[in-house]
Amino acid sequence: MRRAVSPRRGDRLEHRLARPRRSGRGGNRAGEWTTVYLIERSLSLDNVFLFSLLLAYFLVPPELRGRVILIGIAGALLLRGVAIVAGVALIGSVEAIV
């Protein structure tokens, strides 16, 4: 049986990496990093909540949930790639006026 890594251990490492460092640029880079980390963490928890609601609403059996999530993630990555390619083509087709 595999043992899961404690989320606390990862959190401690990430907070240690976010310690303020002296840099010539000024500003509080550690504070910015921590803010972005907390926003990303809350958004990922929001996604987990949404996945569980959708799986329950569509009555997906427990044995198929992993496969459904995998297909959903693959579809999202594919659509994101299509959007990026379309955006690059659109930007390439427009002439800048300076």
N, C-alpha and C positions, 0 to 999 in steps of 0.2 A: 504494500500500500504506500502510495506517495504521500509525503508530508508537504502541506502547503507552506509557503514562506509567509511569515507573519507580516501583515501590512505595516505594522508599527516599525519593524526593522527597516523597511524601505523608506518610511517617512523620516526616520532619524537620519538616514544617509542623505536624503534630499534636503532636509533642513540644515545639515552640516555643510552641504555644498552651497547653500544660500547665505552663508555668513557674509557679512559685509567685507569687502576687500578694498584695499586702497588702490585707486586707479587715478590716472591723470585726468580722466574725463569728467570726474565729479558725478554727483547724483547718487541715488541709492539703488544700485543695480540689484542688490539682494532683495529689497522691498518690491521692486518690479517683478523679479523672478517669482517671488512667493505669491504675489497677486495673480500672475498668470497661471501658476500651478494650481491655486485654489479654484480659479474659474474653470480650468480644464477638468479638475476633479469633480466639481459640481455638475458640469455638463455630461461627463461620462456616467455619473450616477443617474442623471436625468434619462439618458439613453437606456440604461438597464431597466428603469421603471417603465419606460415606454415599451420596450421589448416585452416585458412581462404582461403589460396590459393587452398588447396586440395578440400575443400567444394565447392568452386566456379568452379574449373576445372571439377569436377564430377557432377556438376549441382544438388547438393543435395537440395531439397526444404527446405525453412526456418523452417517449422514445424517438420522436421525430424532431423535437425542438432544437437540438444541436444542429441537425442538418438544415433546418429552415433558417436558423440564424446564419449559418455558413453561406447559404445561397444568398441571403439578404445582404451580407457584407460584400460578397463577390459582386453582386449587382450594383451596389452603391459605388464600389471602386471602379467598375466598368463605366457607369454613368458619369462619374467624376472625370475619368479619362476622356470620355467623349466631349464633355463640357470644356475641358482644357484645350483639346485639339480644335474645337470650334472657336473658342476665344482667340487662340493664336492665329487661326485663319482669318478671323474678322479683323484683328489688329493689323495683320499683314496686308489686308486689302484696303485699308484706309490710309490716305495720304495725309501726313501732318502739315498743317499750315502754320508757318512761323513768321 
